[in-house]
Amino acid sequence: MEKEYSDCYYCGGVVKERLVPREFRWKGKLFVFENVPIGVCAQCGEKVIKPKVAKDIDHILEVNKKPTKTIQVPVYQYEQNIA
Ligand SMILES: [Zn+2]
């Protein structure tokens, strides 16, 4: 089994695993992964990703696995859109 998360690096709080959506950039493109198991500090919200999870994600991107779905992402230039 995977080792439990150690206490938060920043504040010493308890880190608990949650399934969250997470964006990754790879070769200049944006990818979204849903239900990623990530350790989240209950105290400060710091997020920790296990090396194994990061490796799995790298692998999925490397083998060009077919995504569950593809979404379009709106892109804005902040400076030109100040109301
Ligand atoms: Zn913390």
PDB file of the backbone (N, CA, C, O) and the ligand in Angstrom, with CONECT records:
HET     ZN  A 101       1
ATOM      1  N   MET A   1       0.833  -1.214   0.000  1.00  0.00           N
ATOM      2  CA  MET A   1       0.000   0.000   0.000  1.00  0.00           C
ATOM      3  C   MET A   1       0.867   1.263   0.000  1.00  0.00           C
ATOM      4  O   MET A   1       2.032   1.253   0.397  1.00  0.00           O
ATOM      5  N   GLU A   2       0.253   2.329  -0.455  1.00  0.00           N
ATOM      6  CA  GLU A   2       0.940   3.606  -0.472  1.00  0.00           C
ATOM      7  C   GLU A   2       1.168   4.105   0.959  1.00  0.00           C
ATOM      8  O   GLU A   2       0.356   3.872   1.855  1.00  0.00           O
ATOM      9  N   LYS A   3       2.270   4.779   1.140  1.00  0.00           N
ATOM     10  CA  LYS A   3       2.548   5.390   2.426  1.00  0.00           C
ATOM     11  C   LYS A   3       1.590   6.568   2.631  1.00  0.00           C
ATOM     12  O   LYS A   3       1.271   7.292   1.688  1.00  0.00           O
ATOM     13  N   GLU A   4       1.146   6.745   3.850  1.00  0.00           N
ATOM     14  CA  GLU A   4       0.288   7.904   4.147  1.00  0.00           C
ATOM     15  C   GLU A   4       1.067   9.198   3.946  1.00  0.00           C
ATOM     16  O   GLU A   4       2.298   9.203   3.932  1.00  0.00           O
ATOM     17  N   TYR A   5       0.342  10.274   3.793  1.00  0.00           N
ATOM     18  CA  TYR A   5       1.000  11.575   3.645  1.00  0.00           C
ATOM     19  C   TYR A   5       1.630  11.985   4.970  1.00  0.00           C
ATOM     20  O   TYR A   5       1.055  11.763   6.036  1.00  0.00           O
ATOM     21  N   SER A   6       2.802  12.577   4.894  1.00  0.00           N
ATOM     22  CA  SER A   6       3.385  13.114   6.121  1.00  0.00           C
ATOM     23  C   SER A   6       2.705  14.450   6.423  1.00  0.00           C
ATOM     24  O   SER A   6       2.002  14.999   5.574  1.00  0.00           O
ATOM     25  N   ASP A   7       2.911  14.962   7.613  1.00  0.00           N
ATOM     26  CA  ASP A   7       2.294  16.230   7.988  1.00  0.00           C
ATOM     27  C   ASP A   7       2.736  17.349   7.049  1.00  0.00           C
ATOM     28  O   ASP A   7       3.788  17.273   6.415  1.00  0.00           O
ATOM     29  N   CYS A   8       1.910  18.383   6.979  1.00  0.00           N
ATOM     30  CA  CYS A   8       2.151  19.483   6.049  1.00  0.00           C
ATOM     31  C   CYS A   8       3.550  20.070   6.216  1.00  0.00           C
ATOM     32  O   CYS A   8       3.997  20.364   7.324  1.00  0.00           O
ATOM     33  N   TYR A   9       4.218  20.229   5.089  1.00  0.00           N
ATOM     34  CA  TYR A   9       5.576  20.749   5.057  1.00  0.00           C
ATOM     35  C   TYR A   9       5.632  22.179   5.601  1.00  0.00           C
ATOM     36  O   TYR A   9       6.622  22.582   6.212  1.00  0.00           O
ATOM     37  N   TYR A  10       4.559  22.935   5.373  1.00  0.00           N
ATOM     38  CA  TYR A  10       4.566  24.348   5.738  1.00  0.00           C
ATOM     39  C   TYR A  10       4.109  24.625   7.154  1.00  0.00           C
ATOM     40  O   TYR A  10       4.746  25.379   7.890  1.00  0.00           O
ATOM     41  N   CYS A  11       2.975  23.997   7.537  1.00  0.00           N
ATOM     42  CA  CYS A  11       2.394  24.360   8.833  1.00  0.00           C
ATOM     43  C   CYS A  11       2.299  23.195   9.803  1.00  0.00           C
ATOM     44  O   CYS A  11       1.913  23.391  10.955  1.00  0.00           O
ATOM     45  N   GLY A  12       2.642  21.983   9.368  1.00  0.00           N
ATOM     46  CA  GLY A  12       2.592  20.839  10.258  1.00  0.00           C
ATOM     47  C   GLY A  12       1.191  20.267  10.438  1.00  0.00           C
ATOM     48  O   GLY A  12       0.985  19.373  11.259  1.00  0.00           O
ATOM     49  N   GLY A  13       0.230  20.777   9.677  1.00  0.00           N
ATOM     50  CA  GLY A  13      -1.152  20.297   9.762  1.00  0.00           C
ATOM     51  C   GLY A  13      -1.306  18.904   9.179  1.00  0.00           C
ATOM     52  O   GLY A  13      -0.399  18.376   8.536  1.00  0.00           O
ATOM     53  N   VAL A  14      -2.469  18.322   9.417  1.00  0.00           N
ATOM     54  CA  VAL A  14      -2.750  16.981   8.921  1.00  0.00           C
ATOM     55  C   VAL A  14      -3.132  17.053   7.442  1.00  0.00           C
ATOM     56  O   VAL A  14      -3.982  17.845   7.035  1.00  0.00           O
ATOM     57  N   VAL A  15      -2.473  16.195   6.649  1.00  0.00           N
ATOM     58  CA  VAL A  15      -2.746  16.162   5.211  1.00  0.00           C
ATOM     59  C   VAL A  15      -3.650  14.971   4.894  1.00  0.00           C
ATOM     60  O   VAL A  15      -3.305  13.826   5.189  1.00  0.00           O
ATOM     61  N   LYS A  16      -4.786  15.241   4.304  1.00  0.00           N
ATOM     62  CA  LYS A  16      -5.723  14.181   3.953  1.00  0.00           C
ATOM     63  C   LYS A  16      -5.942  14.134   2.456  1.00  0.00           C
ATOM     64  O   LYS A  16      -5.945  15.153   1.765  1.00  0.00           O
ATOM     65  N   GLU A  17      -6.129  12.902   1.976  1.00  0.00           N
ATOM     66  CA  GLU A  17      -6.297  12.725   0.541  1.00  0.00           C
ATOM     67  C   GLU A  17      -7.712  13.076   0.092  1.00  0.00           C
ATOM     68  O   GLU A  17      -8.698  12.696   0.723  1.00  0.00           O
ATOM     69  N   ARG A  18      -7.780  13.803  -1.004  1.00  0.00           N
ATOM     70  CA  ARG A  18      -9.069  14.123  -1.620  1.00  0.00           C
ATOM     71  C   ARG A  18      -8.961  13.925  -3.114  1.00  0.00           C
ATOM     72  O   ARG A  18      -7.878  14.028  -3.690  1.00  0.00           O
ATOM     73  N   LEU A  19     -10.104  13.636  -3.746  1.00  0.00           N
ATOM     74  CA  LEU A  19     -10.117  13.499  -5.202  1.00  0.00           C
ATOM     75  C   LEU A  19     -10.531  14.832  -5.801  1.00  0.00           C
ATOM     76  O   LEU A  19     -11.667  15.278  -5.643  1.00  0.00           O
ATOM     77  N   VAL A  20      -9.596  15.452  -6.485  1.00  0.00           N
ATOM     78  CA  VAL A  20      -9.863  16.789  -7.010  1.00  0.00           C
ATOM     79  C   VAL A  20      -9.481  16.883  -8.481  1.00  0.00           C
ATOM     80  O   VAL A  20      -8.638  16.122  -8.957  1.00  0.00           O
ATOM     81  N   PRO A  21     -10.100  17.816  -9.201  1.00  0.00           N
ATOM     82  CA  PRO A  21      -9.657  18.064 -10.572  1.00  0.00           C
ATOM     83  C   PRO A  21      -8.344  18.831 -10.553  1.00  0.00           C
ATOM     84  O   PRO A  21      -8.105  19.647  -9.663  1.00  0.00           O
ATOM     85  N   ARG A  22      -7.501  18.565 -11.533  1.00  0.00           N
ATOM     86  CA  ARG A  22      -6.185  19.199 -11.525  1.00  0.00           C
ATOM     87  C   ARG A  22      -5.753  19.445 -12.974  1.00  0.00           C
ATOM     88  O   ARG A  22      -5.929  18.590 -13.842  1.00  0.00           O
ATOM     89  N   GLU A  23      -5.192  20.617 -13.212  1.00  0.00           N
ATOM     90  CA  GLU A  23      -4.705  20.921 -14.564  1.00  0.00           C
ATOM     91  C   GLU A  23      -3.205  20.682 -14.644  1.00  0.00           C
ATOM     92  O   GLU A  23      -2.465  20.928 -13.691  1.00  0.00           O
ATOM     93  N   PHE A  24      -2.780  20.202 -15.790  1.00  0.00           N
ATOM     94  CA  PHE A  24      -1.359  19.994 -16.034  1.00  0.00           C
ATOM     95  C   PHE A  24      -1.022  20.566 -17.398  1.00  0.00           C
ATOM     96  O   PHE A  24      -1.812  20.464 -18.336  1.00  0.00           O
ATOM     97  N   ARG A  25       0.137  21.159 -17.504  1.00  0.00           N
ATOM     98  CA  ARG A  25       0.635  21.591 -18.800  1.00  0.00           C
ATOM     99  C   ARG A  25       1.708  20.621 -19.232  1.00  0.00           C
ATOM    100  O   ARG A  25       2.604  20.273 -18.462  1.00  0.00           O
ATOM    101  N   TRP A  26       1.606  20.195 -20.464  1.00  0.00           N
ATOM    102  CA  TRP A  26       2.577  19.237 -20.982  1.00  0.00           C
ATOM    103  C   TRP A  26       2.797  19.539 -22.452  1.00  0.00           C
ATOM    104  O   TRP A  26       1.846  19.590 -23.232  1.00  0.00           O
ATOM    105  N   LYS A  27       4.056  19.741 -22.830  1.00  0.00           N
ATOM    106  CA  LYS A  27       4.411  20.103 -24.200  1.00  0.00           C
ATOM    107  C   LYS A  27       3.565  21.272 -24.713  1.00  0.00           C
ATOM    108  O   LYS A  27       3.087  21.265 -25.848  1.00  0.00           O
ATOM    109  N   GLY A  28       3.394  22.270 -23.851  1.00  0.00           N
ATOM    110  CA  GLY A  28       2.696  23.491 -24.247  1.00  0.00           C
ATOM    111  C   GLY A  28       1.188  23.382 -24.307  1.00  0.00           C
ATOM    112  O   GLY A  28       0.511  24.344 -24.669  1.00  0.00           O
ATOM    113  N   LYS A  29       0.649  22.220 -23.958  1.00  0.00           N
ATOM    114  CA  LYS A  29      -0.801  22.079 -23.982  1.00  0.00           C
ATOM    115  C   LYS A  29      -1.351  21.875 -22.581  1.00  0.00           C
ATOM    116  O   LYS A  29      -0.665  21.406 -21.674  1.00  0.00           O
ATOM    117  N   LEU A  30      -2.612  22.245 -22.443  1.00  0.00           N
ATOM    118  CA  LEU A  30      -3.257  22.131 -21.143  1.00  0.00           C
ATOM    119  C   LEU A  30      -4.101  20.859 -21.081  1.00  0.00           C
ATOM    120  O   LEU A  30      -4.870  20.565 -21.996  1.00  0.00           O
ATOM    121  N   PHE A  31      -3.946  20.121 -20.002  1.00  0.00           N
ATOM    122  CA  PHE A  31      -4.717  18.891 -19.802  1.00  0.00           C
ATOM    123  C   PHE A  31      -5.393  18.944 -18.443  1.00  0.00           C
ATOM    124  O   PHE A  31      -4.807  19.406 -17.464  1.00  0.00           O
ATOM    125  N   VAL A  32      -6.611  18.474 -18.393  1.00  0.00           N
ATOM    126  CA  VAL A  32      -7.341  18.434 -17.133  1.00  0.00           C
ATOM    127  C   VAL A  32      -7.558  16.982 -16.723  1.00  0.00           C
ATOM    128  O   VAL A  32      -8.040  16.166 -17.509  1.00  0.00           O
ATOM    129  N   PHE A  33      -7.202  16.680 -15.508  1.00  0.00           N
ATOM    130  CA  PHE A  33      -7.462  15.346 -14.950  1.00  0.00           C
ATOM    131  C   PHE A  33      -8.486  15.490 -13.836  1.00  0.00           C
ATOM    132  O   PHE A  33      -8.359  16.356 -12.970  1.00  0.00           O
ATOM    133  N   GLU A  34      -9.501  14.635 -13.866  1.00  0.00           N
ATOM    134  CA  GLU A  34     -10.497  14.663 -12.808  1.00  0.00           C
ATOM    135  C   GLU A  34     -10.244  13.518 -11.834  1.00  0.00           C
ATOM    136  O   GLU A  34      -9.639  12.506 -12.186  1.00  0.00           O
ATOM    137  N   ASN A  35     -10.713  13.694 -10.619  1.00  0.00           N
ATOM    138  CA  ASN A  35     -10.578  12.677  -9.567  1.00  0.00           C
ATOM    139  C   ASN A  35      -9.123  12.299  -9.301  1.00  0.00           C
ATOM    140  O   ASN A  35      -8.800  11.122  -9.138  1.00  0.00           O
ATOM    141  N   VAL A  36      -8.256  13.297  -9.259  1.00  0.00           N
ATOM    142  CA  VAL A  36      -6.850  13.036  -8.949  1.00  0.00           C
ATOM    143  C   VAL A  36      -6.695  12.959  -7.427  1.00  0.00           C
ATOM    144  O   VAL A  36      -7.097  13.884  -6.722  1.00  0.00           O
ATOM    145  N   PRO A  37      -6.117  11.869  -6.914  1.00  0.00           N
ATOM    146  CA  PRO A  37      -5.916  11.790  -5.469  1.00  0.00           C
ATOM    147  C   PRO A  37      -4.772  12.693  -5.033  1.00  0.00           C
ATOM    148  O   PRO A  37      -3.608  12.452  -5.353  1.00  0.00           O
ATOM    149  N   ILE A  38      -5.128  13.727  -4.301  1.00  0.00           N
ATOM    150  CA  ILE A  38      -4.136  14.719  -3.889  1.00  0.00           C
ATOM    151  C   ILE A  38      -4.273  14.942  -2.389  1.00  0.00           C
ATOM    152  O   ILE A  38      -5.379  15.029  -1.856  1.00  0.00           O
ATOM    153  N   GLY A  39      -3.128  15.032  -1.720  1.00  0.00           N
ATOM    154  CA  GLY A  39      -3.137  15.316  -0.292  1.00  0.00           C
ATOM    155  C   GLY A  39      -3.350  16.803  -0.067  1.00  0.00           C
ATOM    156  O   GLY A  39      -2.625  17.629  -0.622  1.00  0.00           O
ATOM    157  N   VAL A  40      -4.347  17.147   0.750  1.00  0.00           N
ATOM    158  CA  VAL A  40      -4.634  18.550   1.024  1.00  0.00           C
ATOM    159  C   VAL A  40      -4.521  18.795   2.518  1.00  0.00           C
ATOM    160  O   VAL A  40      -5.122  18.081   3.320  1.00  0.00           O
ATOM    161  N   CYS A  41      -3.751  19.803   2.885  1.00  0.00           N
ATOM    162  CA  CYS A  41      -3.569  20.138   4.295  1.00  0.00           C
ATOM    163  C   CYS A  41      -4.866  20.721   4.858  1.00  0.00           C
ATOM    164  O   CYS A  41      -5.422  21.670   4.304  1.00  0.00           O
ATOM    165  N   ALA A  42      -5.340  20.145   5.958  1.00  0.00           N
ATOM    166  CA  ALA A  42      -6.591  20.598   6.562  1.00  0.00           C
ATOM    167  C   ALA A  42      -6.452  22.011   7.123  1.00  0.00           C
ATOM    168  O   ALA A  42      -7.447  22.715   7.300  1.00  0.00           O
ATOM    169  N   GLN A  43      -5.221  22.420   7.401  1.00  0.00           N
ATOM    170  CA  GLN A  43      -5.001  23.707   8.038  1.00  0.00           C
ATOM    171  C   GLN A  43      -4.770  24.844   7.050  1.00  0.00           C
ATOM    172  O   GLN A  43      -5.438  25.875   7.129  1.00  0.00           O
ATOM    173  N   CYS A  44      -3.831  24.670   6.119  1.00  0.00           N
ATOM    174  CA  CYS A  44      -3.479  25.778   5.228  1.00  0.00           C
ATOM    175  C   CYS A  44      -3.863  25.522   3.777  1.00  0.00           C
ATOM    176  O   CYS A  44      -3.747  26.417   2.939  1.00  0.00           O
ATOM    177  N   GLY A  45      -4.322  24.297   3.467  1.00  0.00           N
ATOM    178  CA  GLY A  45      -4.772  24.028   2.094  1.00  0.00           C
ATOM    179  C   GLY A  45      -3.653  23.680   1.135  1.00  0.00           C
ATOM    180  O   GLY A  45      -3.894  23.514  -0.061  1.00  0.00           O
ATOM    181  N   GLU A  46      -2.439  23.567   1.634  1.00  0.00           N
ATOM    182  CA  GLU A  46      -1.316  23.179   0.788  1.00  0.00           C
ATOM    183  C   GLU A  46      -1.591  21.814   0.156  1.00  0.00           C
ATOM    184  O   GLU A  46      -2.079  20.898   0.818  1.00  0.00           O
ATOM    185  N   LYS A  47      -1.268  21.691  -1.145  1.00  0.00           N
ATOM    186  CA  LYS A  47      -1.540  20.438  -1.843  1.00  0.00           C
ATOM    187  C   LYS A  47      -0.258  19.656  -2.113  1.00  0.00           C
ATOM    188  O   LYS A  47       0.774  20.220  -2.476  1.00  0.00           O
ATOM    189  N   VAL A  48      -0.355  18.343  -1.926  1.00  0.00           N
ATOM    190  CA  VAL A  48       0.788  17.465  -2.164  1.00  0.00           C
ATOM    191  C   VAL A  48       0.367  16.378  -3.139  1.00  0.00           C
ATOM    192  O   VAL A  48      -0.681  15.754  -2.970  1.00  0.00           O
ATOM    193  N   ILE A  49       1.173  16.157  -4.144  1.00  0.00           N
ATOM    194  CA  ILE A  49       0.872  15.073  -5.075  1.00  0.00           C
ATOM    195  C   ILE A  49       1.913  13.975  -4.909  1.00  0.00           C
ATOM    196  O   ILE A  49       3.114  14.244  -4.876  1.00  0.00           O
ATOM    197  N   LYS A  50       1.443  12.733  -4.806  1.00  0.00           N
ATOM    198  CA  LYS A  50       2.363  11.613  -4.634  1.00  0.00           C
ATOM    199  C   LYS A  50       3.160  11.385  -5.907  1.00  0.00           C
ATOM    200  O   LYS A  50       2.638  11.556  -7.008  1.00  0.00           O
ATOM    201  N   PRO A  51       4.438  10.994  -5.760  1.00  0.00           N
ATOM    202  CA  PRO A  51       5.261  10.719  -6.949  1.00  0.00           C
ATOM    203  C   PRO A  51       4.599   9.689  -7.867  1.00  0.00           C
ATOM    204  O   PRO A  51       4.677   9.795  -9.091  1.00  0.00           O
ATOM    205  N   LYS A  52       3.956   8.706  -7.269  1.00  0.00           N
ATOM    206  CA  LYS A  52       3.295   7.650  -8.050  1.00  0.00           C
ATOM    207  C   LYS A  52       2.180   8.244  -8.931  1.00  0.00           C
ATOM    208  O   LYS A  52       2.038   7.872 -10.096  1.00  0.00           O
ATOM    209  N   VAL A  53       1.405   9.158  -8.367  1.00  0.00           N
ATOM    210  CA  VAL A  53       0.299   9.788  -9.104  1.00  0.00           C
ATOM    211  C   VAL A  53       0.855  10.661 -10.234  1.00  0.00           C
ATOM    212  O   VAL A  53       0.348  10.642 -11.355  1.00  0.00           O
ATOM    213  N   ALA A  54       1.903  11.423  -9.919  1.00  0.00           N
ATOM    214  CA  ALA A  54       2.532  12.274 -10.928  1.00  0.00           C
ATOM    215  C   ALA A  54       3.076  11.420 -12.078  1.00  0.00           C
ATOM    216  O   ALA A  54       2.990  11.799 -13.246  1.00  0.00           O
ATOM    217  N   LYS A  55       3.632  10.269 -11.724  1.00  0.00           N
ATOM    218  CA  LYS A  55       4.199   9.356 -12.712  1.00  0.00           C
ATOM    219  C   LYS A  55       3.104   8.766 -13.614  1.00  0.00           C
ATOM    220  O   LYS A  55       3.261   8.677 -14.832  1.00  0.00           O
ATOM    221  N   ASP A  56       1.998   8.369 -12.984  1.00  0.00           N
ATOM    222  CA  ASP A  56       0.860   7.832 -13.739  1.00  0.00           C
ATOM    223  C   ASP A  56       0.350   8.852 -14.744  1.00  0.00           C
ATOM    224  O   ASP A  56       0.037   8.516 -15.886  1.00  0.00           O
ATOM    225  N   ILE A  57       0.273  10.101 -14.304  1.00  0.00           N
ATOM    226  CA  ILE A  57      -0.230  11.158 -15.178  1.00  0.00           C
ATOM    227  C   ILE A  57       0.737  11.393 -16.341  1.00  0.00           C
ATOM    228  O   ILE A  57       0.317  11.541 -17.488  1.00  0.00           O
ATOM    229  N   ASP A  58       2.030  11.426 -16.029  1.00  0.00           N
ATOM    230  CA  ASP A  58       3.044  11.538 -17.083  1.00  0.00           C
ATOM    231  C   ASP A  58       2.867  10.430 -18.110  1.00  0.00           C
ATOM    232  O   ASP A  58       2.935  10.653 -19.319  1.00  0.00           O
ATOM    233  N   HIS A  59       2.639   9.234 -17.590  1.00  0.00           N
ATOM    234  CA  HIS A  59       2.502   8.069 -18.462  1.00  0.00           C
ATOM    235  C   HIS A  59       1.284   8.204 -19.386  1.00  0.00           C
ATOM    236  O   HIS A  59       1.369   7.942 -20.586  1.00  0.00           O
ATOM    237  N   ILE A  60       0.162   8.614 -18.810  1.00  0.00           N
ATOM    238  CA  ILE A  60      -1.067   8.792 -19.596  1.00  0.00           C
ATOM    239  C   ILE A  60      -0.829   9.787 -20.732  1.00  0.00           C
ATOM    240  O   ILE A  60      -1.278   9.577 -21.859  1.00  0.00           O
ATOM    241  N   LEU A  61      -0.117  10.872 -20.419  1.00  0.00           N
ATOM    242  CA  LEU A  61       0.162  11.889 -21.439  1.00  0.00           C
ATOM    243  C   LEU A  61       1.158  11.358 -22.476  1.00  0.00           C
ATOM    244  O   LEU A  61       1.011  11.610 -23.672  1.00  0.00           O
ATOM    245  N   GLU A  62       2.158  10.630 -22.012  1.00  0.00           N
ATOM    246  CA  GLU A  62       3.185  10.103 -22.920  1.00  0.00           C
ATOM    247  C   GLU A  62       2.619   9.119 -23.934  1.00  0.00           C
ATOM    248  O   GLU A  62       2.988   9.152 -25.108  1.00  0.00           O
ATOM    249  N   VAL A  63       1.726   8.247 -23.486  1.00  0.00           N
ATOM    250  CA  VAL A  63       1.176   7.247 -24.402  1.00  0.00           C
ATOM    251  C   VAL A  63       0.001   7.811 -25.208  1.00  0.00           C
ATOM    252  O   VAL A  63      -0.601   7.116 -26.025  1.00  0.00           O
ATOM    253  N   ASN A  64      -0.311   9.099 -24.954  1.00  0.00           N
ATOM    254  CA  ASN A  64      -1.356   9.761 -25.727  1.00  0.00           C
ATOM    255  C   ASN A  64      -2.703   9.038 -25.593  1.00  0.00           C
ATOM    256  O   ASN A  64      -3.427   8.849 -26.570  1.00  0.00           O
ATOM    257  N   LYS A  65      -3.006   8.651 -24.381  1.00  0.00           N
ATOM    258  CA  LYS A  65      -4.252   7.935 -24.091  1.00  0.00           C
ATOM    259  C   LYS A  65      -5.465   8.794 -24.479  1.00  0.00           C
ATOM    260  O   LYS A  65      -5.455  10.016 -24.328  1.00  0.00           O
ATOM    261  N   LYS A  66      -6.488   8.135 -24.972  1.00  0.00           N
ATOM    262  CA  LYS A  66      -7.706   8.841 -25.405  1.00  0.00           C
ATOM    263  C   LYS A  66      -8.401   9.456 -24.189  1.00  0.00           C
ATOM    264  O   LYS A  66      -8.699   8.748 -23.227  1.00  0.00           O
ATOM    265  N   PRO A  67      -8.662  10.758 -24.223  1.00  0.00           N
ATOM    266  CA  PRO A  67      -9.310  11.389 -23.065  1.00  0.00           C
ATOM    267  C   PRO A  67     -10.791  11.008 -22.954  1.00  0.00           C
ATOM    268  O   PRO A  67     -11.427  10.629 -23.937  1.00  0.00           O
ATOM    269  N   THR A  68     -11.314  11.117 -21.744  1.00  0.00           N
ATOM    270  CA  THR A  68     -12.734  10.864 -21.495  1.00  0.00           C
ATOM    271  C   THR A  68     -13.588  11.841 -22.293  1.00  0.00           C
ATOM    272  O   THR A  68     -14.612  11.472 -22.869  1.00  0.00           O
ATOM    273  N   LYS A  69     -13.147  13.086 -22.315  1.00  0.00           N
ATOM    274  CA  LYS A  69     -13.837  14.114 -23.079  1.00  0.00           C
ATOM    275  C   LYS A  69     -12.863  15.251 -23.349  1.00  0.00           C
ATOM    276  O   LYS A  69     -11.801  15.331 -22.731  1.00  0.00           O
ATOM    277  N   THR A  70     -13.232  16.131 -24.278  1.00  0.00           N
ATOM    278  CA  THR A  70     -12.405  17.294 -24.572  1.00  0.00           C
ATOM    279  C   THR A  70     -13.259  18.539 -24.358  1.00  0.00           C
ATOM    280  O   THR A  70     -14.388  18.623 -24.843  1.00  0.00           O
ATOM    281  N   ILE A  71     -12.708  19.497 -23.631  1.00  0.00           N
ATOM    282  CA  ILE A  71     -13.455  20.739 -23.394  1.00  0.00           C
ATOM    283  C   ILE A  71     -12.722  21.899 -24.037  1.00  0.00           C
ATOM    284  O   ILE A  71     -11.512  21.843 -24.253  1.00  0.00           O
ATOM    285  N   GLN A  72     -13.469  22.953 -24.341  1.00  0.00           N
ATOM    286  CA  GLN A  72     -12.839  24.159 -24.846  1.00  0.00           C
ATOM    287  C   GLN A  72     -12.635  25.109 -23.675  1.00  0.00           C
ATOM    288  O   GLN A  72     -13.496  25.235 -22.804  1.00  0.00           O
ATOM    289  N   VAL A  73     -11.497  25.767 -23.665  1.00  0.00           N
ATOM    290  CA  VAL A  73     -11.179  26.662 -22.566  1.00  0.00           C
ATOM    291  C   VAL A  73     -11.105  28.102 -23.081  1.00  0.00           C
ATOM    292  O   VAL A  73     -10.291  28.397 -23.957  1.00  0.00           O
ATOM    293  N   PRO A  74     -11.940  29.003 -22.553  1.00  0.00           N
ATOM    294  CA  PRO A  74     -11.852  30.403 -22.976  1.00  0.00           C
ATOM    295  C   PRO A  74     -10.553  31.035 -22.493  1.00  0.00           C
ATOM    296  O   PRO A  74     -10.117  30.790 -21.369  1.00  0.00           O
ATOM    297  N   VAL A  75      -9.949  31.835 -23.332  1.00  0.00           N
ATOM    298  CA  VAL A  75      -8.703  32.510 -22.973  1.00  0.00           C
ATOM    299  C   VAL A  75      -8.910  34.016 -23.081  1.00  0.00           C
ATOM    300  O   VAL A  75      -9.413  34.504 -24.094  1.00  0.00           O
ATOM    301  N   TYR A  76      -8.531  34.741 -22.059  1.00  0.00           N
ATOM    302  CA  TYR A  76      -8.685  36.191 -22.056  1.00  0.00           C
ATOM    303  C   TYR A  76      -7.334  36.877 -21.895  1.00  0.00           C
ATOM    304  O   TYR A  76      -6.416  36.346 -21.270  1.00  0.00           O
ATOM    305  N   GLN A  77      -7.237  38.070 -22.473  1.00  0.00           N
ATOM    306  CA  GLN A  77      -6.114  38.940 -22.170  1.00  0.00           C
ATOM    307  C   GLN A  77      -6.594  39.882 -21.072  1.00  0.00           C
ATOM    308  O   GLN A  77      -7.438  40.740 -21.329  1.00  0.00           O
ATOM    309  N   TYR A  78      -6.097  39.745 -19.910  1.00  0.00           N
ATOM    310  CA  TYR A  78      -6.605  40.500 -18.775  1.00  0.00           C
ATOM    311  C   TYR A  78      -6.590  42.021 -19.010  1.00  0.00           C
ATOM    312  O   TYR A  78      -7.569  42.708 -18.717  1.00  0.00           O
ATOM    313  N   GLU A  79      -5.484  42.532 -19.535  1.00  0.00           N
ATOM    314  CA  GLU A  79      -5.313  43.979 -19.677  1.00  0.00           C
ATOM    315  C   GLU A  79      -6.398  44.620 -20.536  1.00  0.00           C
ATOM    316  O   GLU A  79      -6.814  45.754 -20.301  1.00  0.00           O
ATOM    317  N   GLN A  80      -6.849  43.851 -21.550  1.00  0.00           N
ATOM    318  CA  GLN A  80      -7.815  44.421 -22.483  1.00  0.00           C
ATOM    319  C   GLN A  80      -9.250  44.197 -22.055  1.00  0.00           C
ATOM    320  O   GLN A  80     -10.180  44.578 -22.766  1.00  0.00           O
ATOM    321  N   ASN A  81      -9.435  43.585 -20.909  1.00  0.00           N
ATOM    322  CA  ASN A  81     -10.799  43.259 -20.510  1.00  0.00           C
ATOM    323  C   ASN A  81     -11.193  43.867 -19.172  1.00  0.00           C
ATOM    324  O   ASN A  81     -12.115  43.392 -18.509  1.00  0.00           O
ATOM    325  N   ILE A  82     -10.487  44.922 -18.784  1.00  0.00           N
ATOM    326  CA  ILE A  82     -10.848  45.603 -17.548  1.00  0.00           C
ATOM    327  C   ILE A  82     -12.109  46.419 -17.810  1.00  0.00           C
ATOM    328  O   ILE A  82     -12.139  47.265 -18.704  1.00  0.00           O
ATOM    329  N   ALA A  83     -13.132  46.161 -17.032  1.00  0.00           N
ATOM    330  CA  ALA A  83     -14.425  46.819 -17.249  1.00  0.00           C
ATOM    331  C   ALA A  83     -14.307  48.316 -16.952  1.00  0.00           C
ATOM    332  O   ALA A  83     -15.288  49.049 -17.075  1.00  0.00           O
TER     333      ALA A  83
HETATM  334 ZN    ZN A 101      -0.470  23.173   6.046  1.00  0.00          ZN2+
END
